[in-house]
């Protein structure tokens, strides 16, 4: 059984016991959360109505992703800009999928 969920503007295909890194959620470590369900499937049929469907997850930790370096340059104009970015992430584990 799997489900398609939406969080942080992205969609993820998840099964039970999957571990995901998603965009930061403002919850504490160890908290239980419910996620928006788009579709649930048992492998043969897909249920798009989502009436009563629920995906539960447990927050494992909050962390930062690897650094992404943004470098801008315009040749022959002595223009160089270097900037780094680290995205905040929430690591979750899918505990249950209820159809």
Secondary structure, DSSP 8 states (H G I E B T S, - for coil): -EEEEEETTEEEEE-TT-EEEEE--S--TT-EEEEEEEEEE-SS-EE-S-TT-EEEEEEEEEEE---EEEEEEETTTTEEEEEEE--EEEEEEEEEEE-
